[in-house]
Amino acid sequence: MLYRNAFHYIAGGIAAWSAFHIPILCLSLCLSFLVYEVMNDWRKVDHSYHDVLEFVIGIYVVATGLLIWGIVK
C-alpha cells in the first residue's frame, strides 16, 4: 500500500518535470492518468480521488522545486 502511494507521487513528479521540457508529454501523462483513475473508480468504486490527490501533490512539489531551482540558479 505504501509503495502504491509513492508511485503516484513519482508519476506526478515526472509529469511536472516533463511540463518544463516536453509539455505535450505532460498533457498526455496527466490525461491518461486521469482517464485510468476514472475508469478504475467506475468499475471498483475504490475512491480513486485519493490517488489523483497524491498525483497532484507530486506535481505541485516537483514544480515548486523546479521553479525555486530556476530562480536560485
Protein Blocks (a to p, Z undefined) as FASTA:
>chain_A
ZZmmmmmmmmmmmmmmmmmmmmmlmmmmmmmmmmmmmmmmmmnonopmlmmmmmmmmmmm
mmmmmmmmmmmZZ
